[in-house]
Amino acid sequence: MAKKQYQVSLVQDKTGMYWDLALYVPTVIFLVSIALKMWYTADKNWAYLLMFMATFFLMAGTNRILKSRMMLTGSSPISIDADKQRILCGLRSGEQVELVKGVRYFPDFAGKSFAITGLDLNGKKCQYVFHRGQFADVGEYKELREFLRIYG
């Protein structure tokens, strides 16, 4: 018989953090270096565009590493409690966010992460991304993904 409720405590995903650093750091350095080189040419518009892109990747990478991989921000989920009526996410700040309406589950095709969105009790839309490395046990990760299909 299938479980009707799942309770999972998350851990920091250090391997994923190293992969993200290997992706974002060279990208930002490359974009900034090309932008600085183009700054001294006649067409500065490309330099502005590349600096914008570098800033965007820096912010996106920092958010991904600090919030979802290392779970250091106050709004980072550190636990999941799911059943057929709702999903409860425990946050680093000690707050509990209960997704009760419009809950949707979005798996990726590679099976390495998934996202959950929905409205909390106050009607605020919330979205959380979870990575396979945040789960202490890969079997627990797979079971939770299978269970969350009811929200797909």
Salt bridges, closest charged atoms under 4 A:
ASP13 OD2 - ARG69 NH1 2.46
ASP20 OD2 - ARG64 NE 2.85
ASP20 OD2 - ARG69 NE 2.93
ASP81 OD2 - ARG86 NH2 3.70
ASP83 OD2 - ARG86 NH1 3.76
GLU98 OE2 - ARG86 NE 3.53
ASP108 OD1 - ARG145 NH1 3.81
GLU146 OE2 - ARG149 NH2 3.37
